[in-house]
Every structure is written in structure tokens, then in C-alpha cells.
Amino acid sequence: MESNRRSFIRMVGAVVAWLIAGTRRALAAPSASVPRIHEQTRNTPFGAMGRRRPSRRPGPPHKPYPGMEVVALPRPATGGRSLAQVVRAALKPQPFAPQVLSLEELATLLHDSNGITDDAPPATARVRRRAAPSAGAQYAGEVYVVVERVEGLAPGVYSFSVRDHSLRRLSSGSSLERVVEAIEVPVAVGDAAFAVLLSNVFGRYSWRYANRAYRYALIDSGHIGENLRLAAHSRGLVEACALRFHDDALNELLELDGRHEAVCAVHLVGRAGNAESSDTAGTRRDWVELQQRGELAGRGPVTERYHEATKLVPAQGAKIPADPGSRASEAEIDGARVALPRGEGGAMTTSASIRIRRSAREFEAKPLSTAELGFVLAAAQGNPSLERAPGVVLDVVVHEVSGIPAGVYRYDPKAHALIEVRKGALRAPMVRACLRQAMAGSAAVGLVMSTRLDAMRSPLGDRRYRDLLFEAGAIGQRIYLAAESIRLAARNLAAFEDDRFNELLWLDRRGEHALHLTMLGHGD
């Protein structure tokens, strides 16, 4: 008995020493290379790497900006095109026309990006459901608007107050040109009506999720930004997202320190110009294509240091080499193929899908049809014009889909087909890999977004990790909305034990790593 007790004590001591050493390594990480960032943000059998601090939530999940001028926003409008129409449309780059948008249009897009969508009175819940999901309902994201051409609203910089659906004026005067100048390759996007800058207050996640917070924060930006893009296109507007921007310039515009809170995404919105008569149309198209190919160019909490280390500074004329890319070829997988129907998708509007979106509380023991799965996958990744940061691949863990054996499949978006990776029932192993979360086994399928980190050897590699997390969030959001539009349910389960999860899906055999996971099925 005594020897067993000593053995147990030694084992516990070894585990504690391992955790302390891991935390010290995370805090002392000298660089922010992609493999190191991913390694230090993984989950282990003992939880997330790194230190959780402080011991409780650091303030409310929104910035109040007391004393600033308040601009009330009108109620968001209804209508617009269906989600099925928008995700199937060819969202080609278009120039902006220097035209005014209405205040109602701005209010609708802000609400559908990250506004409060539940009907509960404010007094009944401290944290209310929003248009975009958030890990643990911590809501690290903030939304800022740089207004240039909005009817009834003076040009200036505003903070979107989620709690009361209003704006707080942070500064007056035209500032859109400062946003345009901060883009790595400035083009004629100055005709946009407004810019939306998405930031993250990293401490809202790191207090609870330690280093893992960095993944969640960037994925959140992808959720919010995808809502904005789909909502804008559903109303006939143009939206552009700049992945490459000079961080310090935009943080300075918003008076952010760039560490505790930093800009993570830049979107521009306006009316469409005439592509045929515009001299800037070709330039803008080239900019988007270069961006998609990746050809544009301390101490403290780990989450903040990673973002600081991957910021973009003025290139000063230096040409950034091409990124070799990171998308695994479906040709590497030689399993049997399962052709999928595309599904109808229904007539639910994009805004309606956003406003009823919720994270499933439980899943029913009911199979998906191949048409249901086909529609969700087509919405998630079937339209190549939806892709902003190439390199994210989609695997499907089938628990129960009519006519498709249980197992792991790679989605081939070009052929709209599943490629068999491995067969077998994986409900119990999925639950274990997802830190004992029961919904990993009770949903009909799991949709896994992954990438290859070993391909990121160019100077863009560190920055590109941000882009891939952003892309994973956008794909996850389309899964959520596609599910809602056909009366299914979805839930993010991004808290998984990385090594076990990668091994279960055989990702490790191809040098791939999981970034994000969304479960799908019938449920509430």
C-alpha cells in the first residue's frame, strides 16, 4: 500500500512538473512561427496549454464607452435574398460606387453581424445570444465602424454598442482613407460607404481558455465577418475583406494598444460600381486574387504576444514572395467516393437564418439525409468564390447519415463528393477526443476544418495562420446558417484534445492539423 501511495504521488508530481514546464515554455516562446503557435495553443489531456488569468471574467462582454455621444440605430430591416441563393452566387470582386447607404442598411448589417438576437429582456440574462457564436459565450469580439457615406450619420469612427443597438461616436471627421492606406496593397476601395473593423479583447477568452484563446478569438472574427458578408450580398451590396493590413495604423485609429485588444479583420461595404467602365475594376480583381493566393504581404500573455508578433508593418517597397500554399490535395486520399446531391436549401432569407441561429443544446438520435448533408457542405465550401484564405480542408465524421457508412470522409468541393478516409463507428472515440463532450457523439456528423502547417515556410507563414483561423470561422458560420435554413442544428466544439483528435481522423498521417470543429444534426 505504501509503495502504491508513493508511486501515485510520484506520478502526480510528474504531471504537475510537466504542466509547469509547458507553461514556462509557452511564456518563453521566442518566436511566433506557425508550428509553435499551433503547438502552444493546443489542448492536452490536462486542459489548454498556458496560464489562465485572472481567475474570473475580466469585465463585461462589451465595451460601454461612457460619456461618448450616443447615436440610436433604427430597427434592422427584414427581407433580402435567401441564404441558398447567396451561398451559390458567384461573389466576384466588384468596384464600389461612391454612393450613400441608408442608416437602416447600416443598422441591419451591424445587427446581423454580431447583434443581440434573442428576445429575452436585458434584465433576465447577463449574456444574451448574438448573431455569431462564441466559445463559452465569452464574446471577445468588438465591432467598430468607420463611416464615410451613410445618410443622416456624420463621417467618423464609431463603436457598435451591442447591448442597446446603438453607436458611440469615438471621433469625428473622415477617416476611411486611413483605413484604405493601412491595406497592404491600397486600391480604389475608398468609394466604400463604410468600413467595419473587427477587434478582439483577448483577455475575455484567455482568463478561461489560456493559450487556446488565440484560436477562438480569430475564429470568432471569421464568424462575425461572414455574417457581415452574407448579409451585405443578400441585400445587393458589395463587401470586401482585406486580409493584409498594417496593424499599428488601425489600432492607432481606434486608440487600441494592439496587445490587450487588437484589430483582427477589416471589411468594406458599399454599393456596386460599374465594373466595365471602372479603371479600378481590374486592379481590385488582381488584389483579391493575389490576396487569396497569399502573395501580398516580447513578454506578456502568450495570446497577446502571438498577435503582436504576426502583425503587418509597412513593406517599404519590399516584394513579398509567393506563399507555397497549404491545402492538401484530395488526390492524396484514394478511398471510395460518395457523390452527394446539392439539396434545395429552402427559401429562408439570409437575415432570418442569422437571427434564429443558436448553438444546439442537444442533438436527437435521428440520421441526416444525403440531401441535407449535401446542402450544408455545398454552403460551407462548395462555392470557390466564398474562399478567402486557401488552405482549409473539410473532413466529415459520419455518425449517422442515411446511405453512408459511419467513418471519416474528406469533402471534395470540386466534385461535391465524399472521399472515404477510414471506416467504422467513432462516437465513443469522438467524445473522448472532444474532452468528454457528449454532443461529439450524439450529433449526426462532425465537420472538421484542418490545414497543413508544414507548407507555411514563406515570410507570410506567421501571418497566414491568422488567415486560416479566420477562414475556418467563416466556414463554420456558413455551416451554422445552412443548418438553420433547413431546420437542422449545429454547435461548435472547438475544445478537443489535438493529438488524439488528429490521430482519430488520420490527419497526422498527412501532416495536417485540426483547426475547428462544428457538429451537425437534428436537435434543439
N, C-alpha and C positions, 0 to 999 in steps of 0.2 A: 504493500500500500504506500509506504513512504517513498519507494523508488518511483512509483507511478506519479505520486504528487510532485516529486522533483522534476520528473520528465515533463509533466504538464506545465509547471512553472517555467522550465527552460523553453518550452515551445511558445508560451505566451510572450516571454521575453524576446524571443527571436522575432516574432511577428511585430511586436512594438518597435523593436530596433529597425526592422525593415521599413515600417511606415515612417519612422522619424527620418531615416536615411533618404527615403523617397521624397519627403517634404523638403529636406535640405537640398537635394539635387534639383528639385523644381525651383526653389527660391534662388539657387545659384546658377541657373541655366545661363550660359554666356551668350547664347545667340537665339534667334527665333526661326531656325531652319524648319521647314515643313515637317520632316520626320520628328524633330524634337517637340514642336508644338503639339503634334498629334499624340506623341507618346506621353507628354506631360498632362494632357487633358483627358486621358483615358480613365475608365472605371476599372477597378480591380475587385477581387473578392471581398476586400475590406472597405470598399467605397471609392470615392473620387480621390485622385491624387491632389496633394497640396493642402493648404491650411484654410479652414473656414473661419472667417472673421468679419464683423463682430459676431457675437453669439445670438443675435436676433436681427430681424429685418431692419435695415438702416433707413428708416423713414417711410413715408407713404409711396405707393407705386405711381406717383405722378409728381410733377414739379408745379407748385402753385403760383410762383412769381407774384407775390403780394405787392400791392401798390402800383402795378402796371395797369395801363389803360385796358379796359375790357371791351371787346367787340363781340356782341351777340351774333350768333350764326342762325340762319333760318333752318327750319326742319329739312332733313335730307329728302330729296325727291324720290319718287318710285319710278318704275318703268325701266326702259333700256332693253338691249338685246339679251337673248338667253345666254347662259353660260356655255351651252353646247355650241352655239354659233361663234362665240368669241374664241374658245379654245381651238376651234377648227379653222379660224380665219388665218390668212397669211398676213401676219403683223409685220409688214415690211417697213423699213425706216422711211419716214416722211419728214420733209421740212416743216417748220412751224410758220404760221401766218401771224403777223403782228396784230392780232385781234383780241378784243376784250372777252373775258368769260364772266358769267354772272356770279354773284355771291352765292346763289343757291347751288351752282355747279361746284364751286369750291367746297362749300359745306358738305355736299353729298359725297365728294371724293374723300374728304378727310374722315367723315363718319365711316365710310365703307373701308377705309384703310385700317383704322385702329380705334374706332369709336365704340362706345358702350352699346351693346345690342340686346341686353336683357331688359325685361320690363319691371324688375324689382325696384321699389323706391330706394333712394340712396341710403336711407337710414337702416334698411334691413340687411345690408351686406357691406363690409368694409372694402372688399374687392369684387367688382362686378365683371361679368363676362364681356369680352371685347370681340371685335370683328376678327382679330388674329389671335391664334393660340399662344400660350406662353408656358414654359416649364414651371410647374408648381404655382401657376397664377402669380408669378413674381413681377412680370411686366417691366422688363428692363428698358424697353424702348420708349423714346420720346420723339415727337413729330414737330418739326419746325417748318414754317412756310416763308419763303422769300417772294413777296408779292410784287408784281410789276404791272399787270393789266387785268384787274378784277373790278368790275363795276361796283361803285359805292364803297370801295376799300382803298385807302391811300397806300401807295407803294411803301414798303418797309419790311422788316423782319418780325415775324410773329411766332409765338408758341401756341400750338393747338392744345387747349385745355380739354382733355377727355372727359373729366368729371362733369362739367356743365356745358359741353358742346359750344365752346366759345374760343376766341383768340385773345392772347395777351400780346400787346404791342411792345416789342423789345427795343426797336429803333425805327426811326422814320427815314424816308428817302429811298431812292432807287438803289438796290444792291444786287440785282440779278446779274449785272456784268461781273461782279466779284465772284459769283458762282461759276459763270462761264469761264473766267480766267483761271479758275482753280482746276478745271478739267485738263488732264494731261495733254490732249491734243485739242485745243479750242477750235470749235467750228461754229457755224451760224445757228446756235441754239438760243441766242439772245432774244429771239422773237417769241419765245415761250411766254405764256401768261404768268406762270409762277413756277418756282422750284420747291420741291419738298426734300428736306434734309432729315434723314433718319439717324438718330444717335442712340447710344446705349449707355445707361448708368450701370457700369459693370458690377458695382457693389451690391446691387439688388439681387444678383444671382450668386456672386462669389461667397456671400455670407452663408449660403446654404449648400452650394454645389462646388465650392473650391475651384480648382483649375478648370473643371468641366464647364464652368460658367462661360468660358470664351466661346465654346461651340454653340451653346444655347443662345447667346446674345446675337451672334451672326446669323444663325438660323432664324431667329425672331425677325431680324431685319428683312430676310427673304420672304417670310410670311406677310409682313406688312406691305412691303414693296410690291408683291404680286397682287395683293388685293387692290392696290392703287392702279396698277397697270390694267388689270382686267376690268375694273370699274370704269376707268377712263375710256378704254376701247369700246365698252358696251354702250357708251353714250356718244360715240362718234368723235371722240377727242384723240389727240396724239400724245403719247408718253414716250420718253426716252430715259434710259438709265445709264449713267456714266460710272463704270467700274473703276476707272483710273482718275483719281483726283488728288490734289495736293492737300493733305490732311490739315496741316497747320493753318492754311489760309481759311478753310471753312470753320475750323474750331475757333479761330480768332473772330470770324464774323459773328458767331453765336456766343462768344465770350465763354467758351468751354476750355478746360485745361488740357484736353486731349488724352488724359490718363484715367481719371475717375469717370469722366464722361467724354465721349468722342463721337464724331460723325462717322457713320459706317456705310451709308448709302446716299446716293444723290439721284433724284428723279426730276425731270422737267415735264410740264404739262401745258398744252395749248391747243389751238385749233390747227387743222391741217392746212398747209400751204399747197401751192400748185407745183407738183414735182417736175412737170415737163418744162415749165417756164422759169424755174428757180435755178440759178447758177450754183446754189449751195447743195442741191439735192445729191449730186454725185459725191461731193466731199463728205456729206453726212453719211451716205451709204458706206463709203470707204471706211469712215471712222468706226461705225458699228461692226463692220466685218473684221477690221483689224482688232478691235476690242475682243470680239468673240474668239479670234484665233490666239489672243494673248500677245499681240505684237506691239502694244502700247506700254508704254512703260509706267541697363540701369538697375536700379534697385526698386523695390516696392512690390505690391501684389503681382503675381505672375500674369493674371489676366490683363492687367493694365500694361505690363511690360511687353507682352506679345503684340498688343495693338500698336504701342509706341514704336516697336522695332520694325513693324511691317508698314509703317506709314510711307507715303509717297512724297518726295520733295521735288522742287523744280528740276527738270532734267538738264537744264543749261546746255541744250543743244546735243546732248549725248543720244545716240541711237540705241535703243534697247533691242537686243537680239530676239529672234523668234523663240517662243516657248515650244518645246517639243511636244506639248500636249500630254494628257493623262488619261484619255479614255481607252479602256480595254476594248479590243475588237471582239465582236461576237464570234468571229471565226475561230478564236481560241477555244471555244466550247463546242464540242462535236456531238452533243446529246441529241435525242429525238426532238423534233419540232412539233408544236401545237399551234395551229392557226387560230386566231381569235376574231370573232365578229367585232365590229366597232361600236355597236349599240346605238340606240337612238338618242339618248341623253335627255329627252324631255324638253319642255318649254319654259322651265323656271328661269326667271331673269338672273343675271349675274348678281345684282344687288340683293335680291331675295335669298340667293344661295349664301351670300356673305352674312346676311343679317340673321339667318336661322342657324348658322354654323355653331356647333358646340363640340366639345370633346366627349365622346361616348362614356357614360358611367358604367355600362356593362354591355356585353355582346350576347346575342341569342345563339343557341345551338341550331343554326339554320345555314345551309350552304348558299354560296353565291352562284348565280348563273354565269355562264361564259360571256353572255352579252353584258352583264353588269360589270364584270371584271374587265372586259374589253373596253368599255366606255371609259372607266376610270383610268386605265393605263394609257389610252389614247389622249385623254385630257392631261395626264401627268407629263407625258414625254413623247407622244406620238406626232406632235406638230413641231418640225425643226425650227420654225421661226420663233418659238417660245424660248428656245435655249439662249442663255446669255453668257454662261461660262462653261464651255465644253469640258467634259471630263468626268461628269457624274453618270454612273450607270445604275440601272434599276433591277434588283432581283426580287422575285416573288416567292415567298414561303407559303405554299398552299397547304392549308389545313383541311378545308372543305369547300371545294368548287365542283359543281356538277360536271361530270365527264372528264375531269383532270385528276390524275392520281396525286396523292399527297407527296410533297417533296419540295425541292428548291429549283427554281427556274430563272434564267436570265431573260429579261424582256428585250426583244429586238424591235426597236421602234420603226425601222425602215420597212420590215416585213410585217409588222404588227403581229408578232408571234412570240411564243414562249419557247426557250431552248432548255431542255432538261439538263440540270446540273447534278442533282442526286435525288434518288427516290427514298420514300419512307416517311412514316408519321413522325413529326417533330414537335408535337405540342408540349410534351414534358421538357425536352431539351431547350425549347424556346423560352419557357417560363424560367428555367434555371439561368439561362444566359441573360435574361432581362431582369435580373435581381429579384426573382420570385414574384414578379408582377403577373397576376393571373390572366390578365387580358391578352398577354402574349400568346396564350394557348387557347383562349375562348373565342377570339375573332376568327373569321373565315380565312383571312390571309394576312400576311405581313409584307409590307412594301419597303424594301431596304435600299437606301441610297448610299453608294460607295464610290471609291475612286482609287487610283494608283498614285501613291506618293513618290515612288521611285523615279517617276518621269520628270519630276519638278527639279531640274538641275540648272535652269537659267536664272538670271538675276530677278526674274519675275516670280520665282518659286515661292518665296515667303508671302508676298502679297497675294499670290494666286490661291493660297489656302483660304483667305477671306472669301474670295470669289466663289470657291466651291461650296463653302458652307452657306453662302447667300443663295447659290443655285439650289442646294438641297432644300433650303427653306421654301423657295418658290415652288419646287416640285411638290413638296409636302402640302403646301397650301392648295395647289390645284387638286390634289387627292381629296383633301377635306371638302372642297367646294363641289367637286364632281360627285362625291358621295352624297352630300346633302341634296343635290339637284335631282337625284334618282331615289331619294328616301332611304339611303344607307347611312351608316355611321362610321366615324373614323376617330382615331386617337393617337397622338404622338407618344411613343415610348422610347425616347432618345436615351434613357438611362439603362444602358446594357453594359455587361462586362465585356470589354472589347475583345480580348484574346479569345475567350470562349465563344463569343458571337461570331468572330471571323472564321474560326475553325469550324463551327457548326455549318456555316454557309459555304465552306470551302473557298472563301475569299483569300485566305492566306496562301493557297496553292498558286494563285496568280499574282501575288504581291499586292492585293487590294485590301482596303480598309473601309469598314462601315463608317459612315458619317451620321446617318439619321435613320429612324425607323418610324413608320406610320402603320398602325393596324387598321384593318377594314373589315366590315361585316354588317350584318343586321343587328340593330341594338338601339339603345336609348342613351 
